[in-house]
Amino acid sequence: MNPSGRVLFTLLVLLNYFGGKILASDVLSLNSDDRVAESSKRAVTWLLNRRNSQLHWGRLVNSQTLLALSRSGVFNSSLPEFQLAIKQVDIDFLLDRLRHGELELYSDRLIPLAVSLTSLCRSPTHYYDYDLLDGLLDYRRKTSNFTFAAEMLAVCGGDGVIRRVHMRRLVWLLNPKMWTGPSISFDTMSMVLMATGCVAEHYGHPYLLPFADTIAEILISKQERDGSFGNNNVISTAMAIGALQIRGLSVKVDPTVRAAINWLISNQLEDGSFDSDLMATSEALLALSPKGGRSYIHMSQCPGEVTTPRNPMLNHVPIQILIWIGEQPSLKRQTFHLQVPVNSTVYNALLLAQADGLLRFETREYSFGHYLLSINNTSEVADVLNVQQGWVIFIFPSADHGKPEAKYQMKRSVSSYQISSGDCILFWYRNINRD
């Protein structure tokens, strides 16, 4: 199987799963009071409510949102809804591999993916046979100071290789003269501090911490009177909180962090979001995390064995899908065959077919599971009282099924019915209320 075929097969398989020195521990205690916990809970609720019908947030922000949720107190990677979002991250990555080839991916996509994987205790250096960290910190590529520091932090957290040339640039960024003048970037300063904290702790470079103290003092001096940073900017304030919580600082940061947290909470909207924005809300949630933000994410924090996803040729079973339109569907019918992983549901099969370009579908999530709304833009027709026309699903044990009798009609949601080998699934758009 060629590389593209291998990646495509793995992609389809994935659709089956769903005064004095202030210690960092002291600073993090500010994140454990009731107001912070309540604010975090509201932010989590808002983020979860922003998911689309496929239970994720879209390929551009999925990794960042999962990262923030993974640092919250409510995250549980064993829950199906989070498993689906995690698998969507895998799917997006493998789709990019098909489109662009060998890691021709911009670092602004690789960075949140690598950090999110590390936070989820999934190795970024063995991610479907790719080393994501190897695509970062390329000294031959010109990057902004912010991007470099973000790459440094991602590589450090994932326990990747940091070379002398990278250390020289980091030390250069710790020069106080870099942070004078009216046009300095608070976000870059914060990211440099977080990268420095990680490297000092995990790569045996404690000599960096006195330089970090100086940069931290400069950052503290830039705090607004109301407690914010960056002219009342949620993201800048959240990142500053994370930067001042790195381990090993000898600067008194407690009052600054407390004021910044208070400002952040006071600017949370009634719906639980920050600025009604996914990125801002994710950054705020990271800043309020009782586990600590980016600088606390490292593979050494993962208990037990780290998950290393690979490209296994998992067992799969053949199924057939039929689509009928109308009471006499002889002229409007489709048939196609699929190989789906063992233990797939009807919903998984629909996702697989959609990823393969065979159909498009929409569902709505209820407490009982996913309800099928439309296939190929053919939607149910309803009046005030009930549904008049819609999709009725039959599951036949084989292609030689005969008539679609009532005993074959699926009575459960598409996300709860498990497919067996050789099943024939009929999606029939017809009058719902007929005898």
C-alpha positions, 0 to 999 in steps of 0.5 A, a space after each residue: 500500500 502506498 503512503 497515501 493509501 496507508 494514510 487514507 486507510 488509517 483516516 477511515 479507521 479512525 472514524 470508528 472511535 469516538 514578599 520573597 520567592 513565590 513558588 509556582 504551587 503557591 501561585 496556582 493556588 490562586 486558581 483553586 478558589 470558588 470564583 475561579 472554579 465557577 468561572 472555569 465551569 461556565 467557560 467549559 459549558 460555553 465551549 461545549 455548547 459551541 460544538 458542531 453536529 460532529 461534536 468538535 469545533 472545526 479544524 482550525 481551532 479544534 486542537 486549541 479548544 481541546 488543549 484548554 478543555 484538557 487542562 480543566 477539571 471536568 475533562 475526561 478523555 474516556 467520555 465518548 463526546 471527547 473521544 470524538 473530538 480527539 479523533 477529529 483532530 487525528 482525522 484533520 491531521 491525516 487529511 492534511 497529509 493527503 493534501 500536502 504530503 510529508 509534513 508540509 504544514 505551517 507551524 501555526 497548525 503544528 504547534 497547537 496540535 503538538 501541545 494538545 497531544 502532549 496534554 492528552 498524554 499522546 506522544 507528538 514524536 510518534 503520531 501516526 508514524 510522524 514526528 511532529 516536533 521535527 517539523 518545528 524549530 527549523 533554524 533554516 526557516 525564518 520565524 517571528 520571535 513569538 512563533 519561535 518561542 511557541 515552537 520552543 515551548 511545544 518541543 520542550 513539552 513534548 520532550 523533543 530535541 533542542 539544539 544549541 542554536 535554539 538555546 542561543 536564540 532563547 538567551 538572546 530573547 531574554 535580553 532586557 533591551 529586547 523589551 523596551 519601547 512602546 511597541 513591545 508584544 506582551 504575547 511574545 514576552 509571555 511566550 518567551 517566559 513560558 518557554 524559558 520556564 519549561 527549558 530551565 526545568 526539564 532540560 537542565 538550564 536553571 541559569 536561565 531563571 535569573 534572566 526570566 526574573 528580569 523579563 517577568 519584572 518588565 511584564 509586571 510593570 506593564 500591567 494596567 491599573 485594572 489588572 489587565 494586560 495589552 489594553 484590556 485584551 483577554 488573550 494577552 492577560 490570559 497569557 501573562 497569567 500563564 507566564 508569571 506562573 512558571 516554576 522557579 521565578 524569584 519575583 513576587 508575582 502573587 499580587 499581579 496574578 491575582 489582579 489579572 485573574 480578577 480582571 479576567 473573571 470580571 470580564 467574562 460574559 453572561 453566557 460564559 464566554 470571553 469576548 464571544 470568541 473561541 480562542 479568547 475563551 480557550 486562552 482564559 480557561 488555560 489561565 484559570 486552570 488548576 493544573 497550570 497552563 502551557 508551561 506545566 504541560 510535559 510528557 513527564 506529567 503523564 502517568 503510566 504508558 504514553 499513548 502512541 497512535 500508529 497505523 494498524 490494519 485493524 479488523 474491518 467488516 464489509 457492509 452495503 448502503 442503499 439510499 431510496 427516495 420516494 414511495 416508488 424509489 426505482 428511479 432514485 436509488 443509490 448503492 455502494 459498498 464500504 469496509 468499516 472497522 469492527 464495532 462501528 455504528 450506523 453513524 460511524 458508517 455515515 461519517 466514513 461514507 461522507 469522508 469518502 465523498 459518497 454522500 453528505 448528511 446532517 444529524 441533530 444530537 439528543 439525549 438518546 443519540 444522533 437523529 438523522 435529518 438529511 442525506 444529500 440535502 434531502 431533509 425531513 418535511 414536518 408540520 406543526 404536529 409531526 413529521 410528514 416525510 423523513 428518513 426511515 432506516 432498515 438494517 438487513 442481515 444481508 444484501 438478499 434482504 427481500 422487502 423492507 418489513 417492519 421487523 428490520 426497521 431500526 428503532 434506535 439512534 444512528 449512533 447507538 446501533 452497532 453494525 455487523 459484518 455483511 449488514 445492508 443498511 437502507 436509508 429510505 426517504 418516504 412518508 413517515 405516517 403511512 400504514 
